[in-house]
Amino acid sequence: MSLQIYNSLTRQKEDFTSVEQGKVKMYVCGMTVYSDAHIGHARTYFAFDVIKRYLEYKGYDVLYVQNVTDVDDKIINTANTKNIDALEYSCQCTELCLSSLDNLGIYRADIYPKASEEIPEMIQMIQTLITRGYAYVVDGDVYFSVEKFPSYGKISGQNVEELKSGARIDPGDKKESPLDFALWKSTKPGEPFWESPWGHGRPGWHIECSAMSSKYLGLPFDIHGGGMDLRFPHHENEIAQAEAATGKPFAKYWMHIGLLTINGEKMSKSIGNIINICDLLKKWDAEVVRFFFAQTHYRHPPDFNETALQNAKKGVTRIHRLKERLEDLSDPKTCLTNHAEHSEFDQDLIDVINNFKTSFEKAMDDDFNTPEAIAILFDFVNKTNKHLEDHPTSSLTTVQHALNTLTMLGKLLTLFQDEKTTDDATILLSLQEILQKYKPDTTQYDSVDNVMNELLLIREKARKDKNWAVADGIRDDISCLGFEIQDTAEGAVWRKT
């Protein structure tokens, strides 16, 4: 069976053929870095981690690009409330977010272009859109004219006329049509800005992905992905910008990840049920969390709850027990297995192994169907355990074959990997950035001890001044790096959790 992918653009499964033989170019919309990464981010980037792993297993050379939105209204507003430069603040948050994903065991993309570092490419694309008649300038702002792009709505299924009838132009808007969207925003007080042909300003959100994916992958590229909530307007606008500017198709396959719920409710800041990754990992093992994600197909919405995590933990334990059993039996120094050629009983286990591999690949070839792959994995666990009970003298080579196959396919689901934790140098850098956030004129320290002791002094002063925002902020920021502050009778102390 050839690999099939559900294409959100055509709303059907399609045989996958890459634009360039043997290579896959994949772009996934990344995080807007104004706070720590949460489990919704983890859900999306876990899915594309598995997708990349399986594409590489199929023999493709995968180039994976994931942008970082480090210029945005939320970033600017949050930085202003903290009295810190917006780009400095987003730089700190970027490292915290990526470190959190590291600690969860989600492998990094190959390239992380930052919006703030790709402004020339965005300006060039905007200028091209103006020249080609798809965009217009009003008092230093630049807007994309939706009605000039006839195929607008093709990925979201939105009808332009219906959208237009239900939309309105707010007072003060400079747009010619309520559907038009900003490509460039003229600067406002307290915002970072860049020079442009239209005056000081900053890019709109949508243009960054069109410009950066085009730059790093070329057009058309193979896979564009993100959360289901990005289909409209973000991905719709990306297509319009990129195709209007270049006259080329944008992305061949569009993949959208089902949005996670928590105890049956949508994850929302207003509800207060957002769970940061750093807090999640204080209670749950990273491999268990990843296995929980894998139990739901990437296009469907997983529901995060205690029961589901407990069940995921039990499942991981079952799989690891078989792996440990096979490791013991395949150790020639300790096992009692027969080193002779395969017996008729060995052939039974070989058939189980081969059927496992074939069925597993068939499931993953069907639009990366991880729940079905897991069901097949558990079937392999059951049948292999039964075989080993019935025939404890299986040959060494057959047992090793079972172990190697289990390990190889399990890793595609992110099992059995060496758990990554942020290295000491990165931790020190992140702590130094946190320190600068609360004491901008601070010196550079060469040890974690010195930085943490300085943070404790700042926090203690903030507590005396009843500046709870700073005191609590320091505690929360360092917790994401695995540190904890304890207030004792002798004063505050810190420890690594």
N, C-alpha and C positions, 0 to 999 in steps of 0.2 A: 504494500500500500504506500502510495506517495503521500508526503506531508500535505495536509489540508489546513487552511487557516480561514476562520470566519472573518470576512472583510466587511467592516462597518460601512464602507463606502457603497458596496453593492448589496449588502444585507444577505449574504449567502456565503457558504463555504466554497473555497476555491483551491484548486491545486496550486501549491506554492512553487513558483519559478523565480529565481532571483534575477535582477536586472543584469548583473554581471555574473557569469558562471563561476560557481565555487565561492562567491563572496556575498555577504549580506550586510547591508548598511541600515542601521536601525537608530531612530531618533525617538526619545521619550521625553515628554515635558517634565521638567524637574521641579524642585521645590522653590517656593517663594520664602526666602530665609529671614523671617522676622521673629521666630521663636524656635524651640527645639522640634525635631522631627517627631511625629506621632504615629500611632498604629495605622492610620489611614495611608500615610506615606509608605509605611512598611508593606502594607498590602499590595500597593501598586508596584513598588520596586522589587519585591519578592517575585511577583509574577513575571516580570521581564528578566529577572535573573535566571529563573527556570527556563524561560523561552530561549535566552542566549545559550545556556548550557546545552539544551537539546539541539539547537541549530549546530553548535560546534560538534556535538556527538554525531550528527548527521554528516559531518565533514565540511561544513561551511567555515570560512574565515569571516568572523563577525566583527564589524566595527560599530561600537555602541556609543552614541553621543547622548548626553543628558544635560540640559542647560541648567543654570542656576539663575533665578530671577533675584538679583540683588539691588534692583532699583524699582520701587513700587510704593504706592500710597501707604500700605500697611507698614512697610519698613520705615518710611519717612516719619509717619505719625508716632510709631513706637520709639524711634530714635530721639525724636524731639521731646517726648515725655521723659526720657532718660537723660536728656541734655548731652547727647553724644552725636558725633557726625554720622550721618546715615550710612555712608559707605563703610566706615569703620565698624559700625554696628553690624551690618550685614556680613562683613568679613568674619567677624566673630561667630555669628550664627551659622554661617556656612560650614565652618569646621566642626561646630557642635553637631549639626545635622548629619554630616557625613560620618562623623565618629560614631554617632548613635546607630547608623545603619551598619557600620563596621562591626560594632559590638553585637548586633543582631545576626551577624553572619551573612549579610547580603553583600555579594561582591560588587565592587564599584564598576561604573561605566568606564569606557576607555578615555573619554574626553568630557570635561565639565566646563564648557565655555560660560563665562559670566556676562550678563547683559551689559554691565558697566564697562567691560573691556571690548565690546563688539559694536560700539556706537558708530564708527565709520561705516561699517557694513550696513547698518540699519539706515543711516542717512542716505547712502548710495541707493538702496532699494526704494526708499521713499521718493527720492528725486526721480528715479526711473518711473515710478507710478504717476508722478505729476506730469512728467514729459509725455507719457503714453495716454494721458487723459483720464486716469482712474482715480486721481486724488486732486485735492484743491487746498489752497492756503487761505486762512482767514485770521488776520491779526496775530501772526506768529504760530498759530495752530495749523496742523495739517490733518485732513480727514480723508478717509477712503469712501468713495461714492459707490455704495452697494448696488444701486440700480444700473451702474455701468458694467457690472460683471454678471452676465446672463445666467450663469450656472450656479449662482449663489443659492445655498440651501441644499446642495446635493448630498452632503454627508449627514446633515441633521434631519433632512426631510421637511424643513421649514419652507413655507410658501411666502415669497417676498411680499405679495399683495396683502396676504393675511397679516403678516408681520407689520406692514406699513399701516394698515387700518387700525391696528391695536396699539400703535406706538404714538408718542407725542414728543415734541421738543420742549424741554424744560426752559423756564425763563433764564436768560443769560447764555443759552446755548448758541453756538455760532454755526451749527451744522445746517446744511441745505435740506437734509432729510433726517427724520428721526432714526433711521436705520444706519446712517453713516457712523463710522467709529474712528477714534483718534489714532493717527500714526505718530504724531509728534505733538507734545504739549508745551506751550510756552511756560517759562519759569514763573514760579510763585515764591513769595518770601519764605525762607527757611527750607528750600528744596535744593538738592544738588542740580547742577545744570551743565550743559555742554554747548559749545558753539555749533551753529548749523546755518545753512543758507537762509533760514527763516527766523533767525534770532536765537537767543539763549533759550534752552529748554531741555526736555528729556523725552525718551521714546515712550509711546504707548506700549501696553503689555503685549499685544498680539504680534507686533512686528518683529520682536526679538527672535521668536521661534522660526518664523519664515526666513529671516536673514541668516541665522546661525546654522540651521539645517542645510540650507542651500550652500553655505560656505564650506562646511566640513564634510558633507556627503555628496554634494552635487545633485542635480535633478535629472530624471526622477531617482529617488532612492527607494529602498524596498519596504521598510516597515516604519510607520509612525504610530506612536501609542501614547496612552495617558489614561487618566481616570474617566469613567463614564460621564462625569459632570463637565468634562471639557469639550464634548462634542459640539455644543453650542453655548456661547458664540465663539469660543477660542479657536477650535479646530476649523470651524467654518470660515472664520476670518483669516486663518493661516493659509488655507487653500486659495482664497480669493486674492490675497496679497502676492503670494509666491507665483501663482499661475498668471496673474495679470502682469506682473513685473517681468517674467521670463518668457512667457508664451509656451512653457513646457509643462507637462504633467508634474504634479508635486510628489506625492508618495503613492506607491502601488497598492500596499495593503495597510489598512487602518485597523488598529486593535485597541479596544477599550475595556478597562478593568471595572468589574462590578464594585460598587461602593460598599464599604464595610458598615455594619450596624453594631450597636452595643446594647445587648439585652433587648433586642427588637426595636431599638430607637436609632434614628439617624444621629450620627456623630455631629455634635454642634457645640460651638462655644457658648451659645445662649443657654443651652441645656446644662452645660458644665460637665459633659461626659467625655471630654477629650482625654485620652491617655497617652502621655509621652512615652517614647520607647525606653528612656532611661528609667522611668518608674516601672514600666512593664517588666523589665529585666531584673528588678529587685525581687520579683515574686516567681517569675517563670523562666525556665531554661530556654535559651535562644533556639535550640533545635526543636523544642516542643512548640514554640510559637510558629516557627516556619512550617512545621508539619501540620499545624492547625490551618494555616493558610492554604497548604497544598490540598487539603481535603475538600475544598470548594473549587469548582471550575473558575478560571480567571474571569469569565464573563458574568458570573453570578455573584450576588452579595453575601458574603459570609457574615454570620452573626457571632460576635465576640461575647462569650459568656463563660462562667466558671466551669460549667458542665462540659462544654466543648473543649476547653483547655485540659481538663482532667482526662477526658477520653483520648485526646491527642497524646498526652503523656503516657497513658497505658499502651497506646499503639506503638509509640517509639520504644518503649521498654520491651515489648514483644519482639520487635525487629532486632534490637540490639542483643537480646538473649540468643537469638539464632546466630547472629554474627559471631558472638563470643564462643558459642558451641562449635561452630565451624572452624574458628581460629584454633581452638584447643585440639580438634580432631585433625587439623592440617599441619600441626607442629610435629615434624618427624622425631623430635627429641622426646616428646611426652605421649604421643598417641599410640594406640594399639592397632591402628589400621593396617590392612593388608597392602603391601607394596606390589603385589602381583598385578597383572593386566586386569582390565575390567571384567567383572563377572556378569552374569545375566542380571543380577540385582543392581549392579552399577548402572547398567543400561537404563533401568527404570528411573534412577535419579538423573541420569543424563537427559532423559526425555522430559522430566520435570523442569530441569534447568533450561533446556532449549525452548520448551513451550512458554515458560516464564518470559524469556527474552523476546520471543516473537510476539506474545500477547501484549507485553509492556510497550514495545515499540508501536504496535498497532494502536494502542490507546493514545500514546503521545502524538502519533501521526494524525490522529483525529482531533485537530485543533487543540493540542496540548492538554489532553483530558487527564489531568492529574488525579481526580477522584477515582476514575476507572483504573489508572495505573496503580494506585494504592491498593485497591481491591485485589488486583492481580498480585501485587507484592504480598499481601496477607495470605492469599491462596498458596503462594510459593512457600511462605513460612510454615503453614500448616502441613503441606505435603512433604516438605523437606524434613521437618521434625518427625513426622510419622515414619518416613523412610529410615531415618537414623535410628529410631527406636526398634523398627523391625529388622534392620540390617546394620548392626553397630560396627561391622567390619568392612564397611565400604572402603574402596581403595583411596589412597592418599591423593592421587591426581584428580579423582572425581570430586572429593570433598573440597579440594583447592579450587576446582572449577566452579563449584557452587558458591564458595566464598567470594571469588573474584567477580562473578556475575552479580551477586547480591550487592557488593560494594560499588561496582561500576554503575549499575542502574539506580541504586539508592542515592548516589551522589547527584544524579540528575534532579532529584527531588530535594536536594541540599542536606541529605542525611550523611552521617559519617565524616563530616569535614572537620578539620582542625578549627576550633572556634577562634575567631579573630578578636583581639582586644586592641584598643588603641595603644600604640607603643609609647614608651616613656618620653621620647622627644616631642611627640605630638601632644601628649598630655601637658607637658611643661609649656609648650607654645599656647595651648588653649587656656591654661590657667593664667598665663601672662596677659593674654587678651582680655580675660575677665577682669584681672587687676586693673588694666588700663581703662576699662569701662567705668570703674568706680574711682580711679585715681589716674587721670590722663597723663599727668606729668611724672609718673613713677619711673624708677630705674628698671633696667633689665636684670632679672635674677637668673642664677645658673642652677638652681635646684628647686624641686617641688616644695621642700620644707620651707624655704625662704618666702616663696610666693604665698603659700598657704598661711604662714604666720602673719604676713602683711595683710592678707585678706581678713584674718581674724581681728586684727587691730582696727581695720576700717569698719568691720561689722560691729565691734564692741562700741565704738564711738557713735555709730548710727543708732544703736539700741539706747545709749544714754540720751541721745538727742531725740529719741522716739521717732526716728526716721525709719519706719518699718518697711517701706518700699525698698530701701537699700539693704537693710538687714536680711529681709526675706529673699531679696533678689540674689544676694551672694550665696545664701544657702541653697536656693534652687539651681543656680547656675553650676555650682560645683557638684551638685548631686548627679547631674547628667554625665559627669566625668568619673563617677564612682567614688566620690568623697562625701563624708558626712560630718556635720558639726554637732557636738554634744555640749550642752551648757551644764557645767558642774559647779559645785560650791566654790571651787578654786578658780573658776573662770572657764571660758570656752576652750574646747580641745577639738582637734579634727582627727579623723582616721579614714583609711581606705576601706570601703565596704566590700 
